[in-house]
Amino acid sequence: MSRKIVVTSGKGGVGKTTICANLGIKLANMGQKVVMLDLDIGLNNLDVVMGIENKVVYDIADVIEGKCRIKQALVQDLTYPSLYILPSNKIFTTTKINSYNIKAIVDALAEIFDYVIIDCPAGIDSGFHRAVYSASEAIVVCTPHISSIRDADKVLTILNSYKLSSVGFVVNRVRGDLILNGQMIDIGQICNLLKSNLLGVIPDEDSISMSRSMSKVQTKGGDSFEMLAKNIHFCQNKIFDCKSQYKGFFGAFRRKIRSKC
């Protein structure tokens, strides 16, 4: 049975699209047939993150308006043949984009793919509800900052009103050196605040901002996305330890060096 997962957040700028893109890459690398659906209409950039913006001919609005079939709008990934993207449109040009039409598209894609990953707009406006209505599972992305955690808590509360089979959260842009120095909220504290299922922890690395590099270069960030994908696919509970490289004598030296950057 296909899994329909919406990736959402309460606060913008937490790296939701990057999480979505790298999760899709890792699942495809595991042999799964994956499609990523960009529902951040008007502020869409999944096609840019995935490096396929120049290959886009049709978008989701064209599908809804009947200008093309769903398969015509899908863009195959440049590296993984089992990974596809259904782009969004840059302007909200039609009133036909509603929860029911989006769900019809998601359900049709679910008959073809193992995973339908929905990149949801940030916030809790109508775009959020359009995306969540189509999903059966949800991943909430937050960062280790109190404003992001508070917004994530609000989103998790709203998600409880939907009949989703699974809801969890991912903490992005975590710096182990700052946690050990007492300058960043610890992951355990975040779990106590959100009282939800922790699916993954992603370190703060420059390389993660470019999803294409993640499919070719093995980094600490790549390890964390691999763990996230396996936690979701195999129902594991292995969480990346962002603090390990900053412990001990050499770890203290790394903390000192990074604090000066």
C-alpha positions as CSV (number, residue, x, y, z in Angstrom):
1,M,0.0,0.0,0.0
2,S,1.3,3.4,-0.9
3,R,2.2,5.9,1.9
4,K,1.0,9.5,1.5
5,I,3.1,11.7,3.7
6,V,2.8,15.4,4.2
7,V,5.9,17.3,5.3
8,T,4.8,20.5,7.1
9,S,5.8,23.1,9.6
10,G,4.3,25.8,11.7
11,K,7.1,28.3,11.0
12,G,8.6,29.2,7.6
13,G,12.3,28.9,6.9
14,V,12.9,25.7,8.9
15,G,14.2,23.7,5.9
16,K,11.0,21.9,5.2
17,T,11.5,21.6,1.4
18,T,15.1,20.5,2.0
19,I,13.9,17.7,4.3
20,C,11.3,16.7,1.7
21,A,13.8,16.6,-1.1
22,N,16.5,14.6,0.7
23,L,13.9,12.2,2.2
24,G,12.7,11.5,-1.3
25,I,16.2,11.0,-2.5
26,K,17.1,8.5,0.3
27,L,13.8,6.5,-0.2
28,A,14.5,6.3,-3.9
29,N,18.0,5.2,-3.2
30,M,16.5,2.4,-1.1
31,G,14.6,1.1,-4.2
32,Q,11.3,2.8,-3.6
33,K,9.2,4.5,-6.3
34,V,8.7,8.0,-5.0
35,V,6.9,11.1,-6.2
36,M,7.2,14.5,-4.5
37,L,4.3,16.9,-4.8
38,D,4.9,20.6,-4.4
39,L,1.8,22.3,-2.8
40,D,3.5,25.5,-1.8
41,I,1.7,27.4,-4.5
42,G,3.1,30.8,-5.3
43,L,6.2,30.2,-3.2
44,N,7.2,26.9,-4.7
45,N,10.9,26.0,-4.9
46,L,11.0,22.2,-4.8
47,D,11.8,22.1,-8.5
48,V,14.8,24.5,-7.9
49,V,16.1,22.4,-4.9
50,M,15.9,19.3,-7.1
51,G,17.6,21.0,-10.0
52,I,14.8,20.3,-12.5
53,E,13.3,23.8,-12.9
54,N,14.3,23.9,-16.6
55,K,12.5,20.6,-17.3
56,V,9.1,21.8,-16.1
57,V,6.5,22.0,-18.8
58,Y,3.2,21.4,-16.9
59,D,2.4,21.9,-13.3
60,I,-0.3,20.8,-10.8
61,A,-2.7,23.6,-11.9
62,D,-2.5,22.4,-15.5
63,V,-3.5,18.9,-14.3
64,I,-6.4,20.2,-12.3
65,E,-7.6,22.3,-15.2
66,G,-7.4,19.4,-17.6
67,K,-4.7,20.8,-19.8
68,C,-2.6,17.7,-19.3
69,R,-2.6,14.2,-17.8
70,I,-0.8,13.6,-14.4
71,K,1.9,11.6,-16.1
72,Q,2.6,14.4,-18.5
73,A,3.3,16.8,-15.6
74,L,5.7,14.5,-13.8
75,V,9.4,15.3,-14.1
76,Q,11.8,12.4,-13.6
77,D,14.8,13.1,-11.3
78,L,18.2,13.5,-13.0
79,T,19.9,10.9,-10.9
80,Y,17.3,8.4,-9.6
81,P,14.9,7.0,-12.3
82,S,12.4,5.9,-9.6
83,L,12.0,9.5,-8.2
84,Y,9.6,12.0,-9.8
85,I,8.4,15.5,-9.0
86,L,5.0,17.1,-9.7
87,P,5.8,20.8,-9.7
88,S,3.6,23.6,-8.4
89,N,2.6,26.7,-10.3
90,K,4.2,30.1,-9.5
91,I,0.9,32.0,-9.3
92,F,-2.4,30.9,-7.9
93,T,-4.2,31.1,-11.2
94,T,-7.3,29.0,-10.7
95,T,-10.0,28.6,-8.0
96,K,-10.1,24.9,-8.9
97,I,-7.1,24.2,-6.6
98,N,-9.0,22.9,-3.6
99,S,-8.8,20.0,-1.1
100,Y,-10.9,17.6,-3.2
101,N,-9.0,18.1,-6.5
102,I,-5.6,17.8,-4.7
103,K,-6.8,14.6,-3.0
104,A,-7.9,13.2,-6.3
105,I,-4.4,13.8,-7.7
106,V,-2.7,12.3,-4.6
107,D,-4.9,9.2,-4.7
108,A,-4.1,8.7,-8.4
109,L,-0.4,9.0,-7.7
110,A,-0.7,6.6,-4.8
111,E,-1.8,3.9,-7.3
112,I,1.5,4.3,-9.1
113,F,4.1,5.1,-6.4
114,D,5.2,3.6,-3.2
115,Y,5.5,7.0,-1.6
116,V,3.7,10.3,-2.2
117,I,5.6,13.0,-0.3
118,I,3.7,16.3,-0.1
119,D,5.7,19.5,0.4
120,C,3.2,21.6,2.4
121,P,3.2,25.4,2.7
122,A,4.3,26.7,6.1
123,G,1.6,28.0,8.5
124,I,-1.9,26.8,9.2
125,D,-3.8,28.6,6.5
126,S,-5.9,27.1,3.7
127,G,-2.9,25.7,1.9
128,F,-1.9,23.7,5.0
129,H,-5.4,22.1,5.2
130,R,-5.4,21.4,1.4
131,A,-2.2,19.4,1.8
132,V,-3.0,17.6,5.0
133,Y,-6.5,16.6,3.7
134,S,-4.8,14.5,1.1
135,A,-2.3,12.7,3.4
136,S,-2.4,9.6,5.6
137,E,0.7,10.5,7.6
138,A,2.4,13.7,8.6
139,I,6.0,14.9,9.5
140,V,6.3,18.2,11.2
141,V,9.7,20.0,10.8
142,C,11.0,22.4,13.4
143,T,14.4,23.8,14.6
144,P,15.8,23.9,18.1
145,H,14.4,27.5,18.7
146,I,11.6,28.2,21.1
147,S,9.5,30.1,18.4
148,S,9.8,27.1,16.0
149,I,9.0,24.6,18.7
150,R,5.9,26.6,19.8
151,D,4.6,26.7,16.2
152,A,5.3,23.0,15.7
153,D,3.3,22.3,18.9
154,K,0.3,24.2,17.4
155,V,0.6,22.3,14.1
156,L,0.7,18.9,16.0
157,T,-2.4,19.9,17.9
158,I,-4.3,20.7,14.7
159,L,-3.1,17.4,13.1
160,N,-4.8,15.6,15.9
161,S,-8.1,16.6,14.4
162,Y,-7.3,14.7,11.2
163,K,-7.5,10.9,11.1
164,L,-3.8,10.3,10.3
165,S,-2.2,6.9,10.8
166,S,1.1,8.4,11.9
167,V,2.3,11.8,13.1
168,G,5.9,12.6,14.0
169,F,8.4,15.4,14.0
170,V,12.0,16.1,12.7
171,V,14.4,18.5,14.3
172,N,16.4,20.3,11.7
173,R,19.6,22.5,11.9
174,V,20.8,21.0,15.1
175,R,24.3,22.0,16.3
176,G,25.8,19.5,18.8
177,D,28.5,22.0,19.9
178,L,25.9,24.5,21.0
179,I,23.9,21.9,22.8
180,L,26.9,20.8,24.8
181,N,27.8,24.5,25.5
182,G,24.2,25.1,26.8
183,Q,23.4,27.5,24.0
184,M,20.8,25.4,22.2
185,I,17.8,23.4,23.4
186,D,18.6,19.7,23.8
187,I,16.7,17.1,21.8
188,G,15.3,15.5,24.9
189,Q,13.8,18.8,26.0
190,I,12.2,19.3,22.6
191,C,10.6,15.8,22.9
192,N,9.2,16.6,26.3
193,L,7.7,19.8,24.9
194,L,6.2,18.4,21.8
195,K,5.1,15.0,23.2
196,S,5.2,13.4,19.8
197,N,7.2,10.7,17.9
198,L,10.7,11.9,17.1
199,L,11.5,10.6,13.6
200,G,14.9,12.2,13.0
201,V,17.5,14.8,13.9
202,I,19.3,16.6,11.1
203,P,22.6,18.5,11.8
204,D,23.3,22.0,10.7
205,E,25.7,21.6,7.8
206,D,26.3,23.8,4.8
207,S,26.2,20.9,2.4
208,I,22.6,20.0,3.3
209,S,21.3,23.2,1.7
210,M,22.1,21.7,-1.7
211,S,20.1,18.5,-1.9
212,R,21.9,17.3,-5.1
213,S,25.2,17.0,-3.2
214,M,23.5,14.7,-0.7
215,S,23.0,12.0,-3.3
216,K,26.7,12.0,-4.2
217,V,28.7,13.0,-1.2
218,Q,28.5,11.1,2.1
219,T,28.4,13.6,4.9
220,K,27.1,13.6,8.5
221,G,24.0,15.2,7.1
222,G,23.7,12.3,4.6
223,D,23.9,9.8,7.5
224,S,21.1,11.6,9.3
225,F,18.8,11.6,6.3
226,E,19.6,7.9,5.8
227,M,18.5,7.2,9.4
228,L,15.3,9.3,8.8
229,A,14.4,7.4,5.7
230,K,15.0,4.0,7.4
231,N,13.0,5.1,10.5
232,I,10.0,5.9,8.2
233,H,10.3,2.9,5.9
234,F,11.3,0.2,8.4
235,C,9.7,1.8,11.5
236,Q,13.0,2.0,13.2
237,N,13.9,4.4,15.9
238,K,17.6,5.3,15.3
239,I,18.3,9.0,15.8
240,F,21.4,10.7,14.6
241,D,23.6,12.0,17.5
242,C,24.7,15.5,16.7
243,K,26.8,15.7,19.9
244,S,29.1,12.7,19.4
245,Q,31.7,14.5,17.3
246,Y,32.0,17.3,19.9
247,K,32.6,15.0,22.9
248,G,36.0,14.2,24.4
249,F,39.3,15.9,24.0
250,F,39.2,16.3,20.2
251,G,35.5,17.1,20.4
252,A,36.2,20.0,22.7
253,F,38.8,21.2,20.2
254,R,36.2,21.1,17.4
255,R,33.7,23.0,19.6
256,K,36.3,25.7,20.1
257,I,37.1,26.0,16.4
258,R,33.5,26.1,15.4
259,S,32.6,28.7,17.9
260,K,35.0,31.1,16.2
261,C,33.4,30.5,12.7
